[in-house]
């Protein structure tokens, strides 16, 4: 008899709960086809495990702009990764919660689906594993993923989006990371003047741009090659060193002396919008970068062979520098940055 009463009470309880909680939810969340240019390298292998979906991307974009990710609700991913700057910023070094200054310059977020390594030192291989780093870092968001979940778990808009993206309203760290990565996988930049010239879409390089392209291929393409304009390697190119004792470049990851002050070669797509340049913003302009290479870099035992073989420099005339910069500007994708 007691067991019967217990079952009846449970049924009454369920009948009194909201329809919202118990109603079966159709999970219609179609995959989004990535528009991959023919010339681009293969996708990062992890993309196939987390293909962008309609609501996963929508949720990821909302989370990307969510300031509740930070301890004092002032900093979101988008605070440092601004679309108008190719999802970088114009700070020498990243600024986070309470104006705290980070170790390095904020890298742009573009064509992430095709990258083999993330961050200046390549310490992350899977984009889904990246978000936790800024969330917990003292100089960035100074929070925790559980604190983030606690802040958003009662917001109806999030509950709806998690249900649409994953089939139910449960908010988990993994779902947050997957959604953020799905959104970033869609940030593909491949519609610059350079791309249009290559696709023969009725436009052509100016004389200066054409000269710059030739000079670029002779002076810069040893590192900034492939359609991404980076070979994704790690190199010590003799830039002025970060004075912080915490900095060791790629050696922070590998522990190898030969990787000391080696950094991932950055893509030059949209470089016009991402100043200052260098791992901690050493150079205010593209011209300053080229001047430095021309005048001679800081020697190191593991200095890149391309520089060692040329007397620790890349000699360029003033005209070549101006022409190379004109070419680099053809890599600017105005639609991508919303300009």
N, C-alpha and C positions, 0 to 999 in steps of 0.2 A: 504493500500500500504506500509506504513512504517513497519507494522508488518511483511509483506511478505519479505521485504528487510532484516529485522532483522533475520528472520529464515534462509534466504539464506546465510547471512554473517556467521551465526553460523555453518551452514553446510560446508561452504568453510573453515572455521577455523579448524573444525574437520578433514576435508579431508587433510589438510596440516600438521597436527600433525603427529608425528612419529608412525609408525606401532607398535613400541614397547609399546606405551602407550595404544593403543586401542584394540590391538589384544586380543581375549579371551585366557585366560591362563588355560590349563588343570591342575587341582590340584591333582597330583598323588604323595601322600606323605604317604607311607605305615607305619603302626605302627610297631615298633620294639618289638619283644618278649623278655622280660627280662628272663634271665636264673636264675631262683630262686632255690637255693638248697632246698631239701626236709626238712632239719632240721631248716631252717631259720624261724624267726617269721613272722607274717602277714605283708603285706605292709602297710606303712602309708596310711591312708584313702584318703589323697589328691592325691595320685598317680593316682587313677582311673579317676580323673578329668583332668589329664594332662599326658596322656600316651606318652612315648617317641616315636617319629616318625623319619624316616630316615633323613629328612632335618631339623627337629627341633633340633635333636641332633648335626648335623653338624654345624648348626648355633650357638647352645649353646657352642660348643667347641671353635669355633672361637671367640665368645664374651668372653669366659673364659680367653682367652689369649690376649684380647684387652687392650693395655695400655692407650688408649684414655678414659678409664673409670675414670682415675685419672685427677686431675686438671692440672697437668703439663705433662701428657702423659708419665709417667714413671712407673706406677704401674698397674698391671692387677691382676685378681683373682689368676692367676697362679704364680705371683711373690711370694706369701706367701704359696700357696697350690701347692707344687711341686710334680710331680708324683713320683720321685725317693725317696721321703720321705713319701710315702703313702698320698700324697697331704697335707702334713703339711710342716714344715720347721725345721731348726735346731737352730732357734733363741729362746732365753729365753722368750722374749715377741715379739709380732708381730711388724715388722717395716714397715712403710708406706711411704707416700710422704715426701720428704725432710729429710728422715731418722728419722721421728718422731716415737716414741716408744709407742705402745699401752698398754692397761691395762693387757692383758692376753697373754698366750701362744697360738699359732695358732693350733687349733684342726685339726686332719686329716679329709679328706673327703673320706669316704668309706662306702659302704652299707647304704647310706643315705635314700634309698627308704624304709628301714625297721625301721628307727628311729622315735620315738614318739616326741622327743624334739631335738632342735638344739641349739648349743652354750653351753658354760660351765654352764650357769644358766638356760637354757631351755626357754629363752624368746621368741623363735620362734617355732611355732608348724607346720607351713606350709613352705616348702622349697622355694616356689615361693615368699615368703615375706622376705627372707633373703638378697638378693643382695643389696637392697637399704641401708642397714645398713652400710656396708663398703664404699659404694659410697659417702655417705654424712658425714661420720665420719672424724673429723679434723685430727686424727692421722693415718687414713688409706688412702683414696683416695681424700678426701676434694673436692668433686665435687657435681654435682646434676644430676639427671637422664635426665633433659631437656638439660643440657650442653652436656651430653654423646650423646644424640640423635642428637643434632646440629652438632657434630663432624663427625658422621658416616652416616648421612642421604643422603649425596651426593656420597657415595662410591658405585660404580657399583656392586662390589662383594657382599656387604650387600643387596643391592636392589634385586639382583637375589636370594639370600638365603631367604630373607623374603618372596619373592613371592613363592618360592618353598615350604617353610614351612607353610605359612598361606594363600596363594592364591592371594595375592596382595603385593605391595611394601611398604605399610604403616608401619612405624616403631613406635611402641608405647611402653610405659613402660611395660605394661602387657605382650606383646610379647617377650620383652627382658627377663623378669623374667621367663616366661614359658620355653623359650628355654634353659636358664641356668639350670633350674631345670631338664629338660628332659635329658640334658647331664649328670648331676650329678646322676640321677637315674640309669644310666647305669654303674656307677662305683661300680661294685659288686666284692668283693674279697672273694673267696671261693675255692681257689686252692692251698692251702699251703700243707706242708707235713702232718700236722695234718688232713686236709681234705682227703688227699689221703690214710692215714692210716685208717680213719673212713670208707672210701669207699672201702677198701680192694683192693687197686690198686697195689699190689705187693711191697709195702714198709712197713717198720716197724720202731717203735721207737728204738733208741739206748738204752742201759741200763740206761744212765744218763737221757735221755728224759723220759723214762718210770718211773723212780724214781721221776723225776720232776713232771710228770703228777699226780702221786699219792699225792705228797706233795701239789701240786697246788689245787687239789680237797679238801684237808683237810684245807689248810691255806687261799686260795684266792677265791674259787668258791662261797663263800657267797655273793659276790658282782659281780664278773666277771663270771657270768654264762650265759646260753643260747648259741646258736651257734654264737652269736655276741661277746661273752665274755664280756658282760655287761648286767646287769639287767635293765639298763636305769633309775635307781633310782637316787635320790639326797641325798648325805651323807656328813656329816662332819667327816672326818677321821683323824682330828688332824694334818694336814700338817701345816708347818710354814705359817703364815698368810701374805697375800700381804699387805705391809705397806701403800698402797694408801688408802686415805679416801673414794675413790669412790667405793671400793670393799666391797660387803656384801654377795657375793655368790647368792644363790637362793633367798635370802631375797630382792635382788634388784627388783625381779619380783613380789614376793608375798606380800612383806611388812611385813611378819610374823617374829617375833623374833626367833621362833624355826627353821627357815630356814637360819639363819645367818651362813655364810661360808660353807653352803652345796653346793656341786657341782655335776654335772652329772658324774656318774661313766663312765670313758672312756673305749672304747673297747680296748682289748689287741691284736687284730689282727694287724699284721705288726708293733707291738710296737718296734721291733728291729730297725726300720728306723725313729722313730719319736722323739728321744731325743732332748732336755731335757724334763723332765716329771713334771706334776703338773700344776695347773691352771696358774701359772706365771713362769713355768720352774724352780721350786725350786731344782730339782734333776737332775744332769747331766747324770746319768746312772741308769739302772734298779737295779744294785747292791746297789746304794745309796738309792733307794726307799725301798728295802727289809731291808737294814740295819736300816733305820729309823723306820720302823714298829717293828723290833726286839728290838731296844733299848728303844722304848717308845715314844708315840706321845704327842702332846700338848693337855692337857685336856680342855674340854669345856662342858657346861651343856648339850648341844645337841650332844655330841660325839656319834658316832654310837654305838649301843648296842653291836655289835660284839666285839668292842675294849674294851668297859667298862667292859664287862664280863670276859675279859682276862687281867685285870690289865693295861688297856690302851696300850696294845701292842699285836703283833702277834709273839710269840717266834718261832725262826727258828735257826737251826744249820747252820754253814757255808756251809756244804755240801748240805743241803736242799736248801739254796739260790742259789748255783751254778746249782743245778739240776733244780730248778724252772725256772731259766733263760734259761737253755738249752731247757726246754719245751716251754717257750714263743717264742723262736726262731723257733719252728716248726709251729708257726702261721704266719710266713713270707711267703708272696705270691710273688715270684720273678717276675712272669709274670705280675702281677698287677702293680708293681712299675717299670717295664721295666728294670729289672737287669738281 
